[in-house]
């Protein structure tokens, strides 16, 4: 039973943090190697990902 509790805690707290760190690294890498049009697409994608990430984090915490 304690393994389920640990896995649930890992999904609720560790997974969103890891996803956030990977997103920040990926955005910064692609931002430096992108044109103006690419930067606009990255900004739009980042805003969308941020909204989805915050929604999922809130869902996992309150679930």
C-alpha atoms as one frame of an Amber mdcrd trajectory, in Angstrom:
protein
   0.000   0.000   0.000   2.844   2.416   0.720   4.200   1.999  -2.824   0.927
   3.371  -4.207   1.169   6.370  -1.904   4.749   7.043  -3.034   3.820   6.693
  -6.708   0.830   8.994  -6.287   3.008  11.606  -4.567   5.593  11.278  -7.320
   2.981  11.837 -10.033   1.439  14.774  -8.197   4.591  16.681  -7.304   7.713
  15.418  -9.050   6.318  14.945 -12.556   5.106  18.553 -12.973   8.467  19.861
 -11.730  10.380  17.675 -14.186   8.111  18.706 -17.052   8.628  22.366 -16.143
  12.417  22.043 -16.070  12.495  20.240 -19.417  10.233  22.882 -20.929  12.429
  25.728 -19.694  15.574  24.081 -21.047  13.941  23.312 -24.400  12.538  26.794
 -24.819  15.852  28.463 -24.004  17.727  26.168 -26.409  15.350  26.712 -29.315
  14.993  30.446 -28.577  18.697  31.086 -29.147  18.671  29.147 -32.445  15.502
  30.644 -33.909  14.442  33.404 -36.288  11.862  36.096 -35.505   8.987  33.979
 -36.853  10.225  30.994 -34.887  10.431  33.065 -31.723   6.801  34.103 -32.151
   5.779  30.454 -32.513   7.842  29.510 -29.459   6.180  32.279 -27.439   2.703
  31.136 -28.480   3.547  27.505 -27.740   5.032  28.458 -24.377   1.900  30.304
 -23.342  -0.242  27.335 -24.350   2.029  24.869 -22.556   2.068  27.041 -19.452
  -1.719  27.127 -19.297  -1.950  23.364 -19.798   0.808  22.710 -17.259  -0.793
  24.866 -14.595  -4.155  23.216 -15.220  -2.694  19.717 -14.926  -0.754  20.611
 -11.790  -3.860  21.988 -10.116  -5.832  18.924 -11.217  -3.218  16.490  -9.819
  -2.862  18.337  -6.528  -6.603  18.558  -5.823  -7.458  15.107  -7.159
